[in-house]
Amino acid sequence: MYIATIAEYEPGRIVVVRGKAPVVGEQVRYWSLCTNEFRKPYTVSSCAADPDVVLDDEGGYTFVISTPDERPSNATAADGVTWVDWGATDQRNLILLRHMLADPGFAESATNVPPLGLATATMGDYAPIGSLCTTEAFEADPDGC
């Protein structure tokens, strides 16, 4: 099951996505966050699969989605951030969070979000929360973005 949003490229602006990661093997078999071109055939630009995602001590993640040139200097694994390439900037971007083969008892799974429903209404702490920021603002205060 996927949770999706659409973003439009604007020079100097990055997307920051935060949430709590499901436990692989207990709550889901696999999860990832990907950027795709928002035009058929929805070509994948970049993905971060669960084993490659940096998690904090509480199981939370922070993704930064940007072009390589606009990547904040502190959008690194050493800084607790998983960077994902924006991809092509000449069209809108489809950002997808995926939960695969969720355990039926995992009520906060993306699988349980109704069509056209809000992830925040169903997924609790596991809902991906996105914000827009500038590279400079993220470098100065990542928590402020």
WOPE-V841295 format. One record per pair of residues at least 24 apart in sequence whose ideal C-beta (glycine too) atoms are under 10 Angstrom apart, sorted by the first residue. I is the first residue (numbers start at 1). J is the second residue. D is the distance in Angstrom with one decimal. If there is no record, write none. Layout:
BEGIN
i-><I I>
j-><J J>
d-><D D>
END
This chain:
BEGIN
i-><1 1 1 1 1 1 1 1 1 1 1 1 2 2 2 2 2 2 2 2 2 2 2 2 3 3 3 3 3 3 3 3 3 3 3 3 3 3 3 3 4 4 4 4 4 4 4 4 4 4 4 5 5 5 5 5 5 5 5 6 6 6 6 6 7 7 7 7 7 7 7 7 7 7 8 8 8 8 8 9 9 9 9 9 9 9 9 9 9 9 10 10 10 11 11 11 11 11 12 12 12 12 12 12 12 12 13 13 13 13 13 13 13 13 14 14 14 14 14 14 14 14 14 14 14 14 14 14 14 14 14 14 14 15 15 15 15 15 15 15 15 15 15 15 15 15 16 16 16 16 16 16 16 16 16 16 16 16 16 16 16 16 16 16 16 17 17 17 17 17 17 17 17 17 17 17 17 17 18 18 18 18 18 18 18 18 18 18 18 18 19 19 19 19 19 19 19 19 19 19 19 19 19 19 19 19 20 20 20 20 20 20 20 20 20 20 20 20 20 21 21 21 21 21 21 21 21 21 21 21 22 22 22 22 22 22 22 22 22 22 22 22 23 23 23 23 24 24 24 24 25 25 26 26 26 27 27 27 27 27 27 27 27 27 27 28 28 28 28 28 28 28 28 28 28 28 29 29 29 29 29 30 30 30 30 30 31 31 31 31 31 31 31 31 31 31 32 32 32 32 32 32 33 33 33 33 33 33 33 33 33 33 34 34 34 34 34 34 34 34 35 35 35 35 35 35 35 35 35 35 35 36 36 36 36 36 36 37 37 37 37 37 37 37 38 38 38 38 38 38 39 39 39 39 39 42 42 43 43 43 44 44 44 45 45 45 45 45 45 45 45 46 46 46 46 46 47 47 47 47 48 48 48 48 49 50 50 50 52 52 53 53 53 53 54 54 54 54 54 54 55 55 56 58 59 59 60 61 61 62 62 62 62 63 63 63 63 64 64 64 64 64 65 65 65 66 66 66 67 69 70 70 70 70 71 71 72 72 72 72 72 72 72 72 72 72 73 73 73 74 74 74 74 74 75 75 75 75 79 80 81 81 95 95 96 97 97 97 97 97 99 99>
j-><28 97 98 99 100 101 102 109 110 111 112 113 32 34 94 95 96 97 98 99 100 110 111 113 33 95 96 97 98 99 110 113 117 118 119 122 123 126 127 128 34 36 38 94 95 96 97 98 110 119 128 93 94 95 96 97 119 128 130 38 92 93 94 95 35 38 65 86 92 93 94 95 130 132 38 89 91 92 93 66 67 70 86 87 88 89 90 91 92 93 89 132 134 67 69 70 89 134 66 67 70 133 134 135 136 137 66 70 86 132 133 134 135 137 64 65 66 67 70 71 72 75 83 86 131 132 133 134 135 136 137 138 145 63 64 65 66 84 86 93 95 130 131 132 133 145 62 63 64 65 66 72 75 81 129 130 131 132 133 137 138 142 143 144 145 61 62 63 64 65 82 84 95 97 128 129 130 131 56 60 61 62 63 127 128 129 130 131 143 145 59 60 61 62 63 97 119 120 123 124 125 126 127 128 129 130 55 56 58 59 60 61 108 123 124 125 126 127 128 50 53 54 55 56 58 59 60 61 125 126 50 59 99 100 102 103 106 108 109 110 123 126 50 59 103 106 49 50 51 100 50 103 103 105 106 99 101 102 103 105 106 107 108 109 126 98 99 100 101 102 103 106 109 110 111 126 99 100 101 102 103 98 99 100 101 102 61 97 98 99 100 101 102 109 110 126 84 96 97 98 99 100 61 63 65 82 84 95 96 97 98 128 65 84 87 94 95 96 97 98 63 65 84 85 86 87 88 93 94 95 96 87 92 93 94 95 96 87 88 90 91 92 93 94 88 91 92 93 94 95 88 90 91 92 94 94 96 87 88 94 87 94 96 84 85 86 87 88 93 94 95 83 84 85 86 87 84 85 96 98 82 83 84 85 98 98 99 100 77 82 77 81 82 84 78 79 80 81 82 83 80 82 80 125 125 126 125 97 128 138 142 143 145 95 97 128 130 133 135 138 142 145 93 95 130 133 135 138 135 135 134 135 136 138 135 138 133 134 135 136 137 138 139 140 142 145 135 138 139 135 138 139 140 142 135 138 139 142 142 142 138 142 128 130 128 123 126 127 128 130 123 126>
d-><9.6 9.3 7.1 5.4 7.8 9.6 7.1 7.0 4.4 4.2 8.2 7.3 9.8 9.1 9.5 10.0 5.0 6.9 5.2 8.1 9.6 6.7 9.8 9.4 9.4 8.9 7.2 4.4 7.9 8.1 4.9 6.4 9.7 9.6 4.9 9.7 7.8 9.7 7.8 6.1 9.9 8.9 9.5 6.0 6.7 5.1 7.7 9.4 9.8 9.7 10.0 9.1 7.8 5.2 8.5 8.9 9.3 8.3 6.4 5.6 5.3 7.0 5.9 7.5 8.6 8.6 7.6 8.5 6.7 4.8 8.2 6.0 7.9 8.1 8.9 9.4 8.5 5.0 7.3 9.6 7.9 9.8 6.5 9.0 8.4 4.2 7.9 8.1 7.7 6.7 9.2 8.2 9.7 8.7 9.5 7.6 8.2 10.0 9.6 10.0 6.6 9.8 5.4 6.5 8.1 9.9 8.3 8.0 9.9 5.5 7.2 6.1 8.3 9.8 5.7 6.5 4.1 8.6 6.2 8.0 6.9 8.0 9.7 8.2 9.4 7.4 5.5 6.9 5.9 10.0 8.8 6.2 7.9 7.9 7.4 4.1 7.3 8.7 7.9 8.1 6.9 5.9 7.5 6.3 7.9 9.5 6.7 7.0 5.8 7.8 9.4 9.5 9.1 8.8 8.8 6.8 5.0 7.6 5.4 9.7 6.8 7.9 10.0 9.9 4.7 7.9 7.5 4.3 8.2 7.0 9.3 8.6 7.2 7.7 5.1 7.0 4.8 8.0 9.9 6.7 6.8 5.2 7.6 9.6 7.3 5.3 8.0 8.0 9.6 9.2 9.6 6.9 6.2 8.9 8.8 7.8 8.7 9.9 7.9 9.6 7.1 6.0 5.9 4.4 6.0 9.3 8.9 9.5 7.3 5.4 5.3 7.5 8.4 8.8 8.1 4.2 5.0 8.4 9.4 7.0 6.4 9.8 5.6 9.5 9.7 5.2 7.1 5.3 9.9 7.8 8.3 8.5 6.3 10.0 7.4 8.9 6.7 7.8 6.9 8.8 9.6 6.2 9.7 7.4 9.3 8.7 9.8 5.2 7.9 9.8 9.9 9.4 6.8 9.5 8.1 8.2 10.0 6.5 5.5 8.4 4.2 9.9 8.2 6.9 8.6 9.1 4.9 6.1 6.4 4.9 7.1 6.9 6.7 8.8 8.7 9.9 8.8 5.3 3.8 7.9 8.8 7.7 8.1 4.2 7.0 9.9 9.8 7.4 6.0 5.2 6.7 9.9 8.9 9.3 8.3 9.5 9.8 8.0 7.6 5.1 9.0 8.2 8.2 5.6 8.4 7.8 6.3 7.2 7.0 5.2 7.6 7.5 10.0 7.5 9.6 8.4 7.5 4.9 8.3 7.2 9.7 6.0 5.7 6.7 6.2 5.1 9.5 5.4 7.2 5.8 7.8 7.6 10.0 7.2 4.3 7.9 6.3 6.3 5.7 9.1 5.9 8.1 7.1 7.1 9.8 6.1 4.0 6.1 4.4 9.4 9.3 9.9 5.6 8.0 8.9 6.2 9.0 8.0 8.1 9.8 8.2 9.5 9.0 8.3 5.9 6.8 2.5 6.7 7.3 9.1 9.9 8.8 4.9 3.8 7.7 6.1 7.3 9.3 8.8 9.0 5.0 8.1 5.4 9.8 9.3 9.7 9.9 9.5 8.8 7.0 9.3 10.0 4.9 9.8 8.8 8.5 5.5 6.4 5.0 9.5 8.4 9.0 5.9 8.9 8.8 9.4 8.1 10.0 8.7 9.8 7.3 9.2 9.2 8.9 9.2 8.3 8.8 8.5 9.0 6.7 8.5 8.7 7.6 6.6 8.8 9.5 6.9 8.8 9.7 9.1 8.7 5.0 9.9 9.8 7.4 9.5 8.7 9.0 5.0 8.2 8.9 4.3 4.8 9.4 7.7 9.2 8.5 9.2 5.7 9.9 7.0 5.7 9.4 6.2 8.7 7.0 8.6 8.4 7.4 8.4 8.8 7.2 8.4 7.4 9.8 9.5 9.4 9.0 4.8 9.8 9.2 8.5>
END
